[in-house]
């Protein structure tokens, strides 16, 4: 099977619609690395159109940290909300269909990670180094699931962005991806820098091959925040990334 795997969307509807149209017209199964909402103002459209594919088995999705934060807030949890989160929730307060569609997407379709083949994995933030052995015996822990959404960070080292304090992200986990395995993630529009958001997003997806021969691909290129939405076509039988596609600059 061939997949079109897309990076973080952040409510940027036009490039998402192009990606959906491309997947449908080329008989590709669409896979999202999460973070569909929180960014531009078209979260409702993005969720609605993506649900059409999810409900018909033409797409799959993993849960991003933004899906996690919004659903927890909707369920009454005490979470710290940044400006994009607040804007999304305010939209939902006046658009009950958006809220219902979002709940449906998260509660029915969002997975912590996807194993598309023996050597092709998708998650949002990263994989703890102990995940690879734990998966073999079905002993995946809460900490592992948290890393899938948030990646890893040094909470003793922080910086401020848009009035909020963030821990610096760390990336040691990338060196534990096993030989011949490809792990595709989003979450980080400037990978290996430590900062989650700033003005200089990566211009295109970034590939890293560790000493074991395992590969990590960061797909997020800042869509919905002034950057671009990229996708990649992957053949699951060979693990080959055939091409990257920029769905923003067309």
C-alpha positions, -999 to 999 in steps of 0.1 A, spaced: 0 0 0 11 36 -6 4 64 18 3 101 17 16 112 51 10 149 60 25 171 86 8 193 112 -21 213 97 -30 238 125 -63 248 109 -47 257 75 -75 245 53 -65 253 17 -33 231 17 -51 203 36 -79 203 9 -52 200 -18 -36 171 1 -70 153 4 -78 158 -32 -43 145 -42 -47 114 -20 -81 106 -34 -72 112 -70 -40 90 -67 -56 62 -46 -33 70 -16 -43 63 20 -40 97 38 -22 96 72 -20 126 95 6 131 122 -19 152 142 -23 188 153 -52 195 130 -65 225 150 -50 256 167 -34 280 143 -55 296 116 -93 300 118 -104 270 97 -103 243 123 -139 234 118 -135 229 80 -103 209 85 -118 185 110 -150 181 90 -132 172 58 -107 149 74 -135 131 92 -151 122 58 -120 102 50 -115 88 84 -151 76 86 -148 58 52 -114 41 60 -95 63 35 -74 81 62 -57 75 96 -46 99 123 -25 100 154 -32 122 184 -12 154 185 -5 175 216 -30 201 205 -58 175 201 -49 163 236 -51 197 251 -83 207 235 -101 174 243 -89 176 279 -102 212 282 -136 202 267 -138 174 293 -133 199 322 -96 193 329 -76 222 343 -52 229 315 -31 259 306 -44 274 274 -24 295 250 -40 320 225 -45 294 197 -62 270 222 -84 297 235 -94 307 199 -103 271 190 -124 266 221 -142 300 216 -151 288 181 -165 256 194 -186 275 219 -205 291 191 -203 261 167 -216 230 183 -210 210 151 -173 218 152 -172 206 188 -190 174 180 -169 167 149 -137 173 169 -148 149 197 -156 123 170 -122 127 154 -103 124 187 -124 98 205 -131 75 175 -101 79 152 -70 93 169 -44 67 179 -12 72 199 8 58 171 4 38 139 24 9 127 19 9 89 43 -20 84 70 -39 104 94 -10 97 72 21 93 58 39 123 39 72 126 35 92 158 33 129 167 61 139 190 86 110 192 93 76 207 110 68 240 140 46 236 124 18 256 93 18 234 109 -5 208 114 -34 232 81 -27 251 60 -29 220 72 -65 214 56 -76 247 27 -52 247 40 -33 277 37 2 265 36 27 295 19 60 301 53 77 298 57 62 264 23 75 253 32 109 266 63 110 245 43 101 215 23 133 219 49 157 233 83 143 225 109 147 253 121 179 270 144 193 297 120 208 322 149 225 340 156 246 310 129 269 296 123 298 273 94 322 268 74 323 236 41 344 231 39 349 268 42 312 278 71 293 292 82 262 274 108 236 282 136 230 257 130 199 237 155 171 237 161 145 210 181 116 224 152 93 215 161 97 178 192 76 182 172 46 194 151 41 163 161 6 152 179 -4 121 158 -2 89 129 14 108 115 47 96 97 68 122 77 98 108 67 125 133 54 161 133 53 184 163 85 202 156 88 228 128 124 234 136 138 200 147 169 196 168 169 232 178 151 227 211 124 254 205 89 244 194 79 276 176 97 305 162 98 325 130 122 304 111 105 271 103 123 244 84 119 249 47 112 213 40 110 180 59 141 169 77 155 133 77 179 120 103 196 86 101 212 73 134 242 51 139 219 20 141 205 27 106 171 39 119 155 70 103 134 98 118 115 122 95 101 154 109 73 165 86 61 197 103 71 228 84 49 254 102 15 251 84 -10 274 100 17 295 116 31 311 85 49 280 72 40 252 48 21 219 48 42 191 34 33 155 27 54 125 16 44 95 -4 56 63 12 55 27 -1 50 5 30 64 -25 13 98 -9 8 97 19 34 108 42 6 98 78 7 92 84 -30 88 121 -29 79 151 -7 51 174 -18 46 211 -8 8 216 -6 11 253 3 32 268 -24 13 256 -55 
